[in-house]
Amino acid sequence: MFLKQYFLECLAQSSYLIGDEVSGQAAVVDPRRDIDEYVDDAAAQGLRIAHVILTHFQADFISGHLELRDRVGAEIHLGARGEAEYAHTPVHDGDVLDLGDVGIVFRETPGHTVESICALVFDRTLSETKPHAVLTGDTLFIGDVGRPDLMASKGYSAEELAGWLYDSLHDKLLGIPDETLVYPAHGAGSLCGRNMSTDTFSTFGVQRAYNYALQPMTREEFIEIAVADLPPSPAYFSLDAELNRKEHPFRAHEQPSSLSLAEMLSMADDGAQVLDARDATDFAATHMRGSTNIPLDGAFALWAGSVLDFERPIVLIVNPGGEAEVGMRLARVGLEHVAGFLDGGMQALEEHPDLLDRTERITARTLAEQLSSADPPAVVDVRQRAEWVAGHIEGSINIPLGELAGRVSELPDRAFALHCLAAYRSSIAAGILQGAGVTRFTELVGGIEAWEASKLPTVTG
């Protein structure tokens, strides 16, 4: 048996290639859209990708099932409750996909979504009865379970789905042997759960012992825990989940066009979004006025999907040679309207100071001194509510980044310091605020991490 996990940091997402090296048959589970790595690895192992399995309709990215179907002729498998526009094979409890000596047994596990499935992977040369691994999708994470509140638009309540999730865990998964490996579809950093481990796999025995969701409790107790303190889900989640049901084209393989400064400015005047994907420090030093910064070196796809408009064209400012990578990462969440990139990047703006802006930055020590002065600034923290509750600068105002554009009117009417955990999200926030005409702020270098490293106090609650 060949089994490989692909963990994509910017989406905190795992996909898998499973193959039988004797028969040469293989399946890819929960693929991302840029499928070259699966195809290349399969070829290197002498495998043919004949199947693609979706554990559910992913909400945080566009899956690569249609790309694999069109590239290699893979047959698509979905949970029986999944309704899709494209041809697929629905799978029910106990259905088996034979790859040869490798067998995949499906279990329907509704809860995170109604169509969710898990896949037990057997190496029959070792055991006909004990699975080597279970691919759990978003039903069971390492240290957590999938959130049950993402299908409100389909008429399901979080409480109803949480009850189904309890049933799925207890009736379908708790009997799995302790030594079976657990491979989920997401890890720490994903908003598909709340408190996932940084580990990308585990064993069922370890999860049985330490995952709160698998501890003895009543169905009612589980529901109460599962629906408590859920962070807001990004608006694009429902869009991506719906796109994963539909037949749709794939345009991200097209190289973005090079644009002159005049062409880019004309597009911006016509409503295009200017996305600056450079490092946050570089953006703070100088950037094009009105541009939005989402640094490529962090959770780029998640925040691109959260703050950019899916209907408006996007023009890029990137370090030379980075435009194709940025275009692909945008496409992973369904942002395909990339109209081009500024030829020469920021160098094209060097002789146009009237088009430039910068973000004033402040150190933790300097901010502490200002807060102790007679005229202290306000502090705006753009982390998630749970992060803020766990520890924040006393008196700070919490407006999570995903809500910031709609809550600009709630900002203080005096100068304020802006921060997040480590200055990634605050750089995004700075671009959003400057674009909205808000300029009376500074950005805390290093975020709350720098504040705490300087031994400065925080409060909880």
C-alpha positions in Angstrom: 0.0 0.0 0.0 1.1 3.5 -0.8 -0.4 6.3 1.4 0.8 9.9 1.3 -0.5 12.9 3.2 -0.2 16.4 1.6 -0.5 19.2 4.2 -1.0 22.7 2.7 0.1 25.2 5.3 -1.8 28.3 4.0 -5.1 26.4 4.2 -4.2 24.1 7.1 -5.6 21.4 4.8 -4.7 17.8 4.2 -5.3 15.7 1.1 -4.2 12.1 0.4 -3.0 9.8 -2.3 -3.8 6.1 -1.7 -2.5 3.4 -4.1 -2.1 -0.3 -4.5 1.4 -0.8 -5.9 0.5 -4.3 -7.3 -2.7 -3.3 -9.2 -1.5 0.2 -10.0 -4.9 1.7 -9.0 -5.0 4.8 -6.9 -7.4 7.3 -5.3 -7.0 10.9 -4.2 -9.0 12.1 -1.2 -10.0 15.8 -0.8 -7.6 17.2 -3.4 -6.8 20.9 -3.9 -7.2 22.5 -7.3 -3.5 22.4 -8.3 -3.3 18.7 -8.9 0.2 18.4 -10.4 1.7 17.0 -7.3 -0.7 14.1 -7.1 -0.4 13.3 -10.7 3.4 13.4 -10.6 3.7 11.3 -7.4 1.3 8.7 -8.8 3.4 8.4 -12.0 6.6 8.1 -10.0 5.0 5.2 -8.0 3.6 3.5 -11.1 0.1 4.3 -10.1 -3.0 5.5 -12.1 -5.4 7.8 -10.4 -8.7 6.1 -11.1 -10.8 7.6 -8.3 -11.2 10.9 -6.4 -13.1 10.9 -3.1 -14.6 14.0 -1.5 -15.3 13.4 2.2 -17.7 16.3 2.0 -18.3 19.6 0.1 -15.4 21.6 1.6 -16.2 25.2 2.6 -12.8 26.8 2.9 -11.4 25.9 -0.5 -12.4 24.7 -4.0 -11.6 21.0 -4.4 -9.7 19.5 -7.4 -12.1 16.7 -8.2 -13.1 18.2 -11.5 -9.5 18.8 -12.5 -8.6 15.2 -11.7 -11.6 14.0 -13.6 -10.7 16.0 -16.7 -6.9 15.4 -16.5 -6.8 11.6 -15.7 -10.4 10.4 -16.0 -10.9 9.8 -12.3 -14.3 8.7 -11.1 -15.8 11.0 -8.4 -17.2 9.5 -5.2 -19.4 11.4 -2.8 -21.5 10.6 0.3 -24.9 9.4 -0.7 -26.5 12.6 0.7 -24.4 14.8 -1.5 -26.3 16.5 -4.4 -24.0 17.6 -7.2 -24.4 18.7 -10.8 -21.6 16.5 -12.1 -21.6 12.7 -12.6 -20.5 10.9 -9.5 -20.8 7.6 -7.6 -22.8 8.0 -4.3 -21.4 5.9 -1.4 -23.3 4.4 1.5 -22.4 2.8 4.8 -20.3 -0.3 4.1 -19.7 0.4 0.4 -16.2 -0.8 -0.6 -13.8 0.7 -3.2 -11.3 -2.0 -4.2 -7.9 -0.9 -5.4 -6.5 -4.4 -5.3 -5.0 -5.5 -2.0 -5.9 -2.1 -0.7 -9.6 -1.6 0.1 -11.5 1.5 1.2 -14.6 1.0 3.2 -16.9 4.0 3.5 -19.0 5.1 6.5 -21.6 7.9 6.3 -20.8 10.3 9.2 -23.2 13.3 9.0 -22.6 16.2 11.4 -20.1 18.6 10.1 -22.2 18.5 6.9 -25.1 16.2 6.0 -23.1 14.4 3.2 -19.9 13.8 5.3 -18.2 10.4 5.0 -15.1 8.8 6.5 -13.0 6.2 4.7 -11.4 3.2 6.4 -8.3 2.1 4.5 -7.3 -1.6 4.7 -4.0 -3.1 3.6 -5.3 -6.7 3.1 -1.9 -8.1 3.0 -1.7 -7.3 6.7 -5.2 -7.6 7.9 -8.7 -8.1 6.4 -10.4 -6.9 9.6 -8.3 -4.1 11.1 -8.0 -0.9 9.2 -4.5 0.6 8.7 -6.0 4.2 8.7 -9.2 6.1 8.8 -9.5 9.3 6.7 -12.0 11.3 8.7 -12.5 14.4 6.6 -13.9 17.2 8.9 -15.8 14.7 11.1 -12.9 14.1 13.5 -9.9 16.3 13.8 -6.8 15.8 15.9 -8.0 17.1 19.2 -11.3 18.4 17.9 -14.3 17.7 15.7 -15.8 19.6 12.8 -18.0 22.6 13.6 -21.7 21.9 13.0 -22.9 25.4 12.1 -21.8 25.8 8.5 -25.1 24.6 6.9 -27.5 27.2 8.3 -28.2 28.4 4.7 -29.4 24.9 3.8 -31.9 24.9 6.6 -30.1 22.9 9.2 -29.5 24.2 12.7 -26.1 23.8 14.5 -27.9 21.8 17.3 -29.4 19.4 14.8 -26.1 18.7 13.1 -24.3 18.5 16.4 -26.7 15.7 17.4 -25.9 13.8 14.1 -22.2 14.3 14.7 -22.5 12.7 18.2 -24.3 9.7 16.6 -21.7 9.5 13.9 -18.8 9.4 16.4 -20.5 6.9 18.7 -22.2 4.6 16.2 -19.6 4.7 13.3 -16.2 5.5 14.7 -15.7 4.7 18.4 -15.3 1.0 17.6 -12.2 1.6 15.4 -9.1 -0.1 16.9 -6.7 2.0 18.9 -3.7 1.4 16.5 -5.6 2.7 13.5 -4.0 5.9 12.2 -6.3 9.0 12.0 -5.8 11.3 9.0 -8.1 14.4 9.1 -8.8 16.9 6.3 -7.6 20.0 8.4 -5.2 21.0 11.1 -4.5 23.9 13.4 -5.2 27.2 11.7 -8.4 26.1 9.9 -11.7 27.7 10.8 -13.5 24.4 10.1 -12.9 23.6 13.8 -12.1 25.5 17.0 -9.1 24.0 18.8 -7.2 21.6 16.4 -3.8 20.2 17.3 -0.7 21.1 15.3 -0.3 17.4 14.7 -1.4 16.4 11.2 -2.2 12.8 12.2 -2.6 10.6 15.2 -3.9 7.2 16.3 -7.5 6.4 17.3 -6.3 5.3 20.7 -4.7 8.6 21.4 -7.8 10.4 20.2 -10.0 8.2 22.3 -7.9 9.1 25.3 -7.4 12.9 24.8 -9.9 14.3 22.3 -12.7 15.9 24.3 -15.3 15.0 21.8 -14.7 11.3 22.3 -15.0 11.3 26.1 -18.1 9.7 27.8 -21.0 12.2 27.7 -24.6 12.3 26.8 -25.9 13.4 23.5 -27.3 16.6 25.1 -23.9 17.4 26.8 -22.1 16.9 23.5 -24.5 19.2 21.6 -24.0 21.9 24.2 -20.2 21.7 23.9 -20.2 21.5 20.1 -22.2 24.7 19.5 -20.6 26.8 22.2 -18.2 29.7 21.4 -18.1 29.0 17.6 -16.2 31.8 15.8 -17.9 33.5 12.9 -17.4 31.7 9.7 -16.0 33.6 6.7 -18.6 34.7 4.3 -16.9 32.9 1.4 -17.4 29.5 3.1 -21.0 29.1 1.8 -19.9 30.2 -1.7 -17.1 27.6 -1.9 -19.2 24.8 -0.5 -21.8 25.6 -3.2 -19.1 25.8 -6.0 -17.9 22.3 -4.9 -21.4 21.0 -5.8 -21.4 22.5 -9.2 -19.7 22.0 -12.6 -17.4 24.9 -13.0 -14.5 26.0 -15.2 -10.9 26.3 -14.1 -9.0 29.4 -15.3 -6.1 29.6 -12.8 -3.7 27.8 -15.2 -3.7 30.9 -17.3 -0.7 33.1 -16.6 -1.7 36.5 -15.3 -1.1 39.3 -17.8 1.6 42.0 -17.2 0.1 45.5 -16.8 1.7 48.9 -17.1 1.1 51.3 -14.3 -1.3 53.2 -16.5 -3.3 50.1 -17.2 -3.4 49.1 -13.6 -4.6 52.5 -12.5 -7.3 52.5 -15.1 -8.5 49.1 -13.9 -8.5 50.3 -10.3 -10.5 53.4 -11.4 -13.0 51.0 -13.0 -13.4 49.1 -9.7 -10.7 46.5 -9.7 -9.2 45.5 -6.3 -5.5 46.1 -5.9 -4.0 43.2 -3.9 -0.4 43.6 -2.5 0.9 40.2 -1.6 4.3 41.3 -0.2 5.6 40.9 3.3 3.8 43.0 6.0 7.0 44.9 6.8 7.5 45.9 3.2 3.9 46.9 2.9 4.1 49.1 6.0 7.2 50.9 4.6 5.6 51.8 1.3 2.6 50.7 -0.7 0.2 51.9 -3.3 -2.6 54.0 -1.8 -5.8 52.1 -1.6 -4.2 48.6 -1.9 -5.0 45.7 0.4 -2.2 43.7 1.8 -2.5 40.0 2.3 1.1 38.6 2.8 1.8 35.4 0.9 3.8 34.0 3.8 0.8 33.3 6.1 -2.8 32.1 5.9 -3.1 33.9 2.5 -5.9 31.9 1.0 -8.1 32.1 4.1 -7.9 35.8 4.4 -8.1 36.4 0.6 -11.4 34.6 0.6 -12.5 36.6 3.7 -11.7 40.1 2.7 -11.7 40.3 -1.1 -14.8 40.7 -3.3 -15.4 37.6 -5.4 -17.2 39.6 -8.1 -14.6 42.3 -8.8 -11.4 41.9 -10.8 -8.1 41.7 -8.9 -4.9 43.3 -10.0 -1.7 42.2 -8.2 1.4 43.9 -6.8 3.9 41.2 -6.0 7.6 40.6 -5.9 8.8 40.0 -9.5 8.1 36.4 -10.5 5.5 35.7 -7.8 2.4 36.4 -9.8 1.7 32.8 -10.8 1.9 31.5 -7.2 -0.4 34.3 -6.0 -2.9 33.5 -8.8 -2.9 29.8 -7.9 -3.4 30.5 -4.2 -6.3 32.8 -5.0 -7.9 30.1 -7.3 -7.8 27.6 -4.4 -10.6 29.6 -2.7 -12.4 30.5 -5.9 -10.9 33.9 -6.6 -10.2 33.6 -10.3 -10.8 37.1 -11.6 -7.1 38.1 -11.7 -6.9 40.7 -14.4 -3.1 41.0 -14.3 -0.1 42.1 -12.3 1.9 45.4 -12.2 5.0 45.0 -14.3 8.0 45.6 -12.1 6.1 45.5 -8.9 6.7 48.4 -6.5 9.6 49.7 -8.6 7.0 50.9 -11.1 5.7 53.3 -8.5 9.1 54.8 -7.4 8.7 58.0 -9.4 5.0 58.5 -8.4 5.1 59.5 -4.7 1.6 60.9 -5.0 0.4 57.3 -5.4 2.2 56.0 -2.3 1.2 55.5 1.3 2.8 53.9 4.4 1.7 52.6 7.7 3.1 54.1 10.9 4.3 51.4 13.2 5.0 51.4 16.9 7.0 49.2 19.3 5.4 47.5 22.4 7.5 49.7 24.8 6.6 52.9 23.0 2.9 51.9 23.0 3.1 51.2 26.8 4.6 54.6 27.4 1.8 56.3 25.3 -0.9 54.4 27.2 0.5 55.7 30.5 0.5 59.3 29.2 -2.1 62.0 29.8 -3.6 61.5 26.3 -3.4 57.8 25.6 -4.4 56.3 22.3 -7.1 53.7 22.0 -6.2 50.1 21.2 -8.0 48.0 18.6 -7.4 44.3 18.6 -8.4 42.4 15.4 -7.9 38.9 16.7 -10.8 36.5 17.1 -13.0 37.0 20.2 -11.7 33.8 21.9 -8.1 35.0 21.5 -9.0 38.4 22.9 -10.8 36.8 25.9 -7.7 34.7 26.6 -5.5 37.7 27.1 -5.5 41.3 25.8 -4.2 44.8 26.5 -6.4 46.4 29.2 -9.1 48.6 27.7 -8.6 47.4 24.1 -11.5 47.2 21.7 -12.0 43.8 19.9 -13.2 43.9 16.3 -12.2 40.7 14.5 -10.5 41.2 11.2 -13.3 39.3 9.3 -15.8 41.9 10.6 -13.7 45.0 10.4 -14.9 46.3 7.0 -18.5 46.3 8.2 -17.7 47.8 11.6 -15.5 50.8 10.6 -18.1 53.1 12.3 -17.4 51.5 15.6 -13.7 52.6 15.6 -12.6 55.2 18.2 -12.9 58.8 17.1 -9.3 59.4 18.3 -5.9 58.0 17.5 -5.6 54.3 18.1 -3.0 51.5 17.9 -3.9 48.5 15.8 -2.7 45.0 16.5 -3.3 41.2 16.2 -1.2 38.2 17.3 2.0 38.9 15.4 1.2 41.7 12.9 -0.1 39.5 10.0 -3.8 40.3 10.4 -3.1 43.9 11.5 -1.3 44.5 8.2 -4.4 43.3 6.3 -6.5 45.5 8.6 -4.3 48.5 8.0 -4.9 48.3 4.2 -8.6 47.9 4.8 -8.8 51.0 7.0 -6.6 53.2 4.8 -8.9 52.2 1.9 -11.9 53.4 4.0 -10.2 56.7 4.7 -9.2 55.9 8.3 -5.6 57.2 8.9 -5.3 58.0 12.6 -3.7 54.8 13.7 -0.4 53.1 14.2 0.3 49.4 13.9 1.9 47.5 16.8 5.1 45.8 15.5 5.0 42.1 16.4 1.4 42.2 17.8 0.4 40.9 21.2 3.3 38.4 21.0 5.8 41.3 21.1 3.8 43.0 23.9 4.0 39.9 26.1 7.6 39.2 25.2 8.3 42.7 26.6 6.8 41.5 29.9 3.9 44.0 29.6 0.6 43.1 31.3 -2.5 41.6 29.8 -5.9 40.9 31.2 -8.4 38.2 30.5 -12.2 38.0 30.2 
